[in-house]
Amino acid sequence: MKLTQLLKHTRVDEAPLNDYELVGNWGDKEKSHGFRHATDRKMIQNPSAVKITRKKFGNTEHVLNFYFVNLPEATKHSEHGFMTPEELQQAMPTAWPEIAQRAQEADHENAINVIFVGNTGANRMNMTPWIMAHRMGHAFQSVERGYGFGQNRRSGPWGDYERDATDAFQPLLEQVYNWTLPRNPTQFWMSGEHDKTLAKFLEGIGGMRSARKGQLGGRPYEFMYEMFAQYVTAGELTFRECPPSFGTRNGMHYRIQDQDTAEMYNRDLNEWIADQLGDYINNVLYAAEGKFLVM
């Protein structure tokens, strides 16, 4: 096996993006609210872009309903997480009746119902299917308040996913690079001074474009959302093999194992870590079925 080989864990089940509806102000001359960028509004409405979105989200076994709300009443609820119908009626009195009717027709009780109310972020990107999935990850994380990367966490599907990722990648750091990264009492990586170096490691093994291009920006927690987006839109997790070295100008870490041993860990990355993390991502999605997730 060559060290440049790409590692993959593939899923075969597929399910549709069942409903796709725009609610609120979407005309070219109407006021924008949560979707204040014209490019986003055009992409969300473009028939070719919608077709691509349906295809991308067809790579998951979970049925999805998407509702895009561009109204002032919805903007303040960005990344809120789950809301009950009663909460939605109060939070979005104009949008909710239309969403409720559509959702009823779309069998919402057997689907994950996502209400997008905008597109924001530290580095705003156009509203592609990948960004939709990435933003969904932020909303799932928000469900478990206090779960910020490296903070104290309670039990929950997203926290279990992040904890499993920490447990899975830690042996690679310790046994391939002889780097023991500090962990807090709840067994998550401590955030702070090691963030940039850890992000470089994750960029080294990640198969998605942001990792290959070194775009995590020193924020390792973004890798959790990027893995989520990859699994949901591609139906697989893709990893590259452990790099010979990683780090920053303030400190480098080098692979200390011979090639045979390194390839053993690369197989773990492919055959165990990808499979385990895929299962945990599925747990996050299963827990959302029949609910309304406000992103």
C-alpha positions as CSV (number, residue, x, y, z in Angstrom):
1,M,0.0,0.0,0.0
2,K,1.5,3.3,-1.0
3,L,1.6,6.2,1.5
4,T,-0.2,8.4,-1.0
5,Q,-3.2,6.1,-1.2
6,L,-6.6,7.5,-0.2
7,L,-8.5,5.6,2.5
8,K,-12.3,5.2,2.3
9,H,-15.2,3.8,4.2
10,T,-18.2,3.5,2.0
11,R,-22.0,3.3,2.7
12,V,-24.5,1.9,0.2
13,D,-27.9,2.9,1.6
14,E,-29.6,5.9,0.1
15,A,-32.6,8.0,1.0
16,P,-34.2,11.0,-0.6
17,L,-34.3,14.7,0.3
18,N,-38.0,14.5,0.5
19,D,-39.2,18.1,0.7
20,Y,-37.5,21.3,-0.3
21,E,-39.4,24.5,0.3
22,L,-38.7,28.3,0.5
23,V,-40.7,30.4,3.0
24,G,-40.6,34.2,3.2
25,N,-38.9,36.9,1.1
26,W,-37.1,35.3,-1.9
27,G,-37.6,37.8,-4.7
28,D,-34.7,39.7,-6.2
29,K,-36.0,43.0,-5.0
30,E,-37.3,41.9,-1.6
31,K,-35.6,42.5,1.6
32,S,-33.1,39.8,2.7
33,H,-32.9,38.7,6.3
34,G,-31.0,35.6,7.4
35,F,-30.0,34.9,3.8
36,R,-28.7,38.4,3.2
37,H,-26.2,37.4,0.5
38,A,-27.7,37.5,-3.1
39,T,-25.5,34.5,-4.1
40,D,-27.0,32.3,-1.4
41,R,-30.6,33.3,-2.4
42,K,-29.9,32.5,-6.0
43,M,-28.2,29.2,-5.2
44,I,-31.0,28.0,-3.0
45,Q,-33.6,28.7,-5.7
46,N,-31.6,27.7,-8.8
47,P,-33.1,24.4,-10.3
48,S,-29.7,23.0,-11.2
49,A,-28.4,23.7,-7.7
50,V,-31.5,22.2,-6.1
51,K,-31.0,19.1,-8.2
52,I,-27.4,18.8,-7.0
53,T,-28.5,19.3,-3.4
54,R,-31.0,16.5,-3.7
55,K,-28.4,14.2,-5.2
56,K,-25.8,15.0,-2.4
57,F,-28.3,14.4,0.4
58,G,-29.5,11.2,-1.3
59,N,-26.2,9.6,-0.1
60,T,-27.6,9.1,3.4
61,E,-30.1,6.5,4.6
62,H,-32.1,9.2,6.5
63,V,-35.1,11.0,4.9
64,L,-34.7,14.8,5.1
65,N,-37.1,17.7,4.7
66,F,-35.5,21.1,4.1
67,Y,-37.2,24.5,4.8
68,F,-35.5,27.8,4.0
69,V,-37.0,30.7,5.9
70,N,-35.9,34.3,4.9
71,L,-37.9,36.4,7.4
72,P,-36.8,38.7,10.2
73,E,-38.7,36.6,12.8
74,A,-36.4,33.6,12.0
75,T,-33.0,35.3,11.9
76,K,-32.3,35.4,15.6
77,H,-32.8,31.6,16.0
78,S,-29.7,30.7,14.0
79,E,-28.1,27.4,15.2
80,H,-30.7,27.0,17.9
81,G,-31.1,23.3,17.6
82,F,-34.3,21.4,18.1
83,M,-37.7,23.2,18.5
84,T,-41.1,21.8,19.2
85,P,-44.1,22.8,17.1
86,E,-45.3,24.9,20.0
87,E,-41.9,26.7,20.2
88,L,-41.9,27.2,16.4
89,Q,-45.4,28.7,16.4
90,Q,-44.2,31.3,18.9
91,A,-40.8,31.9,17.4
92,M,-41.9,32.0,13.7
93,P,-45.6,32.9,13.6
94,T,-45.5,33.8,10.0
95,A,-43.4,31.0,8.7
96,W,-44.6,28.1,10.9
97,P,-48.1,27.6,9.4
98,E,-46.7,27.0,5.9
99,I,-43.9,24.8,7.2
100,A,-46.3,22.8,9.4
101,Q,-48.6,22.1,6.4
102,R,-45.7,21.1,4.1
103,A,-44.2,19.0,6.8
104,Q,-47.4,17.2,7.4
105,E,-47.7,16.3,3.8
106,A,-44.0,15.3,3.7
107,D,-44.4,12.7,6.5
108,H,-42.3,14.7,9.0
109,E,-42.6,12.1,11.7
110,N,-40.3,9.8,9.7
111,A,-37.9,12.5,8.6
112,I,-35.3,14.9,9.9
113,N,-36.8,18.3,9.4
114,V,-34.3,21.1,9.0
115,I,-35.3,24.7,9.1
116,F,-32.5,26.9,7.7
117,V,-32.9,30.5,8.9
118,G,-29.6,32.0,7.5
119,N,-26.0,31.3,6.6
120,T,-23.4,32.7,8.9
121,G,-20.1,31.6,10.3
122,A,-16.6,32.6,11.2
123,N,-15.7,32.2,7.5
124,R,-18.9,32.6,5.6
125,M,-19.1,30.3,2.5
126,N,-21.8,30.1,-0.2
127,M,-24.8,27.9,0.7
128,T,-23.7,24.7,-1.1
129,P,-24.9,21.2,0.0
130,W,-21.6,20.8,1.9
131,I,-22.2,24.1,3.8
132,M,-25.8,23.0,4.5
133,A,-24.5,19.8,6.1
134,H,-21.8,21.6,7.9
135,R,-24.3,24.1,9.4
136,M,-26.5,21.2,10.4
137,G,-23.6,19.9,12.5
138,H,-23.4,23.3,14.3
139,A,-27.2,23.0,15.1
140,F,-26.8,19.5,16.4
141,Q,-23.9,20.6,18.6
142,S,-26.0,23.5,19.8
143,V,-28.7,21.0,21.0
144,E,-26.3,19.9,23.7
145,R,-25.6,23.3,25.3
146,G,-22.3,23.7,27.0
147,Y,-20.7,21.2,24.6
148,G,-18.2,23.6,23.0
149,F,-15.1,21.8,21.9
150,G,-12.9,21.2,25.0
151,Q,-15.6,22.2,27.4
152,N,-17.4,20.1,30.0
153,R,-20.0,18.0,28.3
154,R,-23.1,16.0,29.2
155,S,-24.1,12.9,27.5
156,G,-25.7,13.2,24.0
157,P,-25.3,11.9,20.5
158,W,-23.1,14.8,19.3
159,G,-21.0,14.7,22.4
160,D,-20.6,10.9,22.0
161,Y,-19.5,11.5,18.4
162,E,-16.9,14.1,19.4
163,R,-15.7,11.9,22.3
164,D,-15.3,8.9,20.1
165,A,-13.3,10.9,17.6
166,T,-11.0,12.1,20.4
167,D,-10.6,8.5,21.5
168,A,-9.9,7.3,18.0
169,F,-7.3,9.9,17.0
170,Q,-5.5,10.0,20.3
171,P,-3.6,6.7,19.7
172,L,-2.4,7.9,16.4
173,L,-0.9,11.0,18.1
174,E,0.7,9.0,20.9
175,Q,1.9,6.0,19.1
176,V,2.8,7.3,15.7
177,Y,4.1,10.7,16.7
178,N,4.9,10.3,20.5
179,W,2.6,13.3,21.3
180,T,0.3,13.0,24.3
181,L,-2.2,15.8,24.0
182,P,-3.7,17.0,27.3
183,R,-7.3,16.0,27.9
184,N,-9.7,17.5,30.4
185,P,-11.6,15.5,33.1
186,T,-14.3,14.6,30.6
187,Q,-11.7,13.2,28.2
188,F,-11.9,15.8,25.5
189,W,-8.8,17.5,24.2
190,M,-8.0,20.7,26.0
191,S,-8.6,23.7,23.8
192,G,-6.1,26.6,23.8
193,E,-2.4,26.5,23.1
194,H,-2.4,23.3,21.1
195,D,-5.3,24.1,18.8
196,K,-3.2,25.2,15.8
197,T,-0.9,22.1,16.0
198,L,-3.8,19.7,16.4
199,A,-5.6,21.3,13.5
200,K,-2.5,20.7,11.3
201,F,-2.7,17.0,12.2
202,L,-6.4,16.8,11.3
203,E,-5.7,18.6,8.1
204,G,-3.0,16.0,7.4
205,I,-5.4,13.0,7.7
206,G,-8.6,14.6,6.4
207,G,-9.8,13.7,3.0
208,M,-12.2,16.6,2.5
209,R,-11.2,19.7,0.5
210,S,-10.9,22.0,3.6
211,A,-8.4,19.6,5.1
212,R,-6.4,19.1,1.9
213,K,-6.3,22.9,1.4
214,G,-5.3,23.6,5.1
215,Q,-8.4,25.6,5.8
216,L,-9.3,24.6,9.3
217,G,-7.8,27.9,10.4
218,G,-6.3,26.5,13.6
219,R,-9.7,25.4,14.9
220,P,-9.6,21.6,15.3
221,Y,-13.3,21.5,16.3
222,E,-14.2,22.5,12.8
223,F,-13.0,19.0,11.7
224,M,-15.9,17.4,13.5
225,Y,-18.4,19.4,11.4
226,E,-16.4,18.7,8.3
227,M,-16.4,15.0,8.9
228,F,-20.2,15.2,9.5
229,A,-20.7,17.1,6.2
230,Q,-18.6,14.6,4.3
231,Y,-20.5,11.6,5.7
232,V,-23.9,13.1,5.1
233,T,-23.3,14.4,1.5
234,A,-20.9,11.7,0.2
235,G,-22.1,8.6,2.1
236,E,-18.5,7.9,3.3
237,L,-15.7,9.1,5.4
238,T,-12.5,9.6,3.5
239,F,-9.1,9.8,5.2
240,R,-5.5,10.3,4.0
241,E,-2.7,8.3,5.6
242,C,-0.8,9.6,8.6
243,P,1.6,12.4,7.3
244,P,5.3,12.1,7.9
245,S,5.1,15.3,10.0
246,F,2.8,18.1,11.0
247,G,2.9,21.2,13.2
248,T,3.6,24.9,13.1
249,R,6.7,27.1,13.3
250,N,6.5,26.8,17.1
251,G,6.7,23.0,17.1
252,M,6.8,20.0,14.7
253,H,5.9,16.4,15.3
254,Y,7.4,13.6,13.2
255,R,6.3,10.1,12.6
256,I,8.5,7.8,14.7
257,Q,7.3,4.4,13.4
258,D,8.7,2.4,10.5
259,Q,6.6,2.1,7.4
260,D,5.1,-1.3,8.3
261,T,3.9,0.0,11.7
262,A,2.7,3.2,10.2
263,E,0.6,1.2,7.6
264,M,-1.0,-0.7,10.5
265,Y,-2.3,2.5,11.9
266,N,-3.3,3.6,8.5
267,R,-5.4,0.5,8.2
268,D,-7.0,1.3,11.6
269,L,-7.9,4.7,10.2
270,N,-9.6,3.1,7.3
271,E,-11.1,0.0,8.7
272,W,-12.0,1.0,12.2
273,I,-12.0,4.8,12.8
274,A,-14.1,5.5,9.6
275,D,-16.6,2.8,10.5
276,Q,-16.9,3.9,14.1
277,L,-17.3,7.5,13.4
278,G,-19.8,6.8,10.7
279,D,-21.9,4.9,13.3
280,Y,-21.7,7.8,15.7
281,I,-22.8,10.3,13.1
282,N,-25.7,8.0,12.3
283,N,-26.7,8.0,15.9
284,V,-26.8,11.8,15.8
285,L,-29.1,11.6,12.8
286,Y,-31.3,8.9,14.2
287,A,-31.9,10.9,17.3
288,A,-33.2,13.8,15.1
289,E,-35.9,11.8,13.2
290,G,-39.3,13.2,13.7
291,K,-37.9,16.5,15.1
292,F,-37.5,20.0,13.8
293,L,-33.9,21.2,13.8
294,V,-33.4,25.0,13.5
295,M,-30.2,26.0,11.8
